[in-house]
Amino acid sequence: MENIILIGYMGSGKTTVGKIAAERKNYTFVDTDEMIVEQQHRSISEIFAADGERAFRDMETALLGQLIAEKREHLVISTGGGMPLRTENQQLLARLGKVVYLKASPVTIYNRIKGDTTRPLLQCENPLERIEEMIVERSPLYEAGAMFIVEVDELSQSEAASEILTKCSG
């Protein structure tokens, strides 16, 4: 399918860079977290609190199945940071289009999201340490699920969008 899917840790730029890439390519931008919030009529924090992370991950898998069934094309899709952690989701994402891992260092991530209280997995005593732990755990899964990797630490949002489009145009 003719879609670009952005994966990576929260704060790696999937949404911001994805919107720029979509605009340049004349594609529609969609954010899977926003789609789930819309479908569920509640925030991700509320879903985590009421139903737990596993239920949320099930919602992500169902959403990918829905996008494939609807044969949606010409999308730039920003995924939730945990979506590619399930092997099933990696397979579904690959069926949806070209998967690009936006790779950022823990320090870059921390500096981008340190004031954001809407991220349930970071409501802890030492968010930087938690980010480091999660990136060590998730990075191999992101890499396994990606067709391309774009390292974003030294790139502007515009440069990152350009690199994504260059890699996906071949």
N, C-alpha and C positions, 0 to 999 in steps of 0.2 A: 504494500500500500504506500501511497505517496504522502507520508507523514514524517515529521521529525520529532523524536521523543527525547526529552532532556531528563537525565537522572543525575543524582548526586545528593550530597548531604544538604540538610537545611542551610540556607544562607549562601549556597554556592552560586546563586544567580539565576536559577532555572526560570523563575517568573520574569524578572526584569529583562534578562538577556533574551528569553523566549519571546517576549512581546516585541522586542526590536527585530529579531530574526523573522517573526511572522509578518511584521509590517513590511520589511524589505522584500520578502518573498511573495507578498500578497496572499498569505495563508491566514487562517483563523487561529487565534491563540486560545487554548483551553488549559485550565489548571485542574488537575484531578481532585485536589483537596477542595477547591471551590465547588466542583460538581457534586462531590459527596455532601458538603455542607448544604447545598441547594436541595439535593434529593432527600436528605434526612431532616431538614428544617432545624438544625442545631449545629453548634460549633464543633470543631474537632476536639477541643478540650472537654466539651460536654459529652461527646461520644466516648472518649477515653474514660471519663469519670463514671459514666453510667454503664457502659458495656465492656470496657477494657480494650486493650490494644489488639487482641486477636480478632474481635468483632470488627474493628476498624479495618484491619488487614483483609478480612473477608469482603468488606464493602469495596475495597480497592480492586480485588480480584474480580468481583462481579461487575464493576464499572468497566474494566478492560474488556471483559466478555461482551458487554453491551456495545462498546465502541467498535469492536470487531464485527459484531452482528449487524450493526447499522452501516457498516462499510464506509465509515467517515473518512474522508480524504482531504488533503491539503490543509492539514492541521500542524501546528507546533504545539506539542503537549508537554506541559510542565507537570512532573509527577511528584508525589509526596516522597520525602527522603527515604522512607522505609519500603516503598512499593517494590523495588527490584530485589528485595531480600529473599522473597519466595521464588524458588525455581520456576514454579508455574507462572508467576508474573513475568519473569524474564522471557519465557517462551511466548507469552501473550504480547509483551511489548515488542519483541522481534517481529511478530506477525503484523503488528500495527505500522511499522516503519523503521527508519534508521535511528538507532538508539545512540545517543551521545552522552558520555559521562563528563559532567563539569566537575573537574577535580580541583579542590582548594585545600590549603593547609589548615590545620586546626586553629592557628592564630588568626588567619584571614577570616575564617568562619566566626570565631569568637568576637572579633572586632566588628563584624557586620551585624551580629544578632544579640550582643550582650544586653541591650536594653529591652528586648522583646519578651514580654511576659505571656504571649499567646502560644508558646511552644511547650507542650506538656512534658516532653522528655528532658527539658533543660531546667525544670523547676527543682533545683538541687543546690547543695552548699557550694560546690565547686564546678560551675558549668564548663570551664575550659578543660578540666580533667575529664569530665564526662564526654565532651566533644572528642578529645584525643582517643579515649577508649572506644567510642562508637565508630570513629573513622578507621581505626586499626581493624575493628571487627567487620565493618561494611565494605571497605575499599576493595578487597578481593572479589566480593560479590558484584559490586558496581562494575569492576573491570571485566568480569566474566560475562556480564549482561550487555556490555557496550560494543557497538561496532567501531566507534571512534572515542578518543579521549581528548578533551580540551582542558589544558591546565590554565586556570583562570587567575591565579595569584597576581601575576604581573600584567594582566590585560585589563583594559577598560571594558565597560559593558559593550560598547560599540565594537571594539576589537574582538571580543569573545563571540559576538553575533556573527561577525564576518568570518571568523575561523570555522564556526559551525556550518555556515552556508557553503563555504569552500569545500569542507570535508564531505558534506552531504550531496554536493552537486555532481560528484563523479559516478 
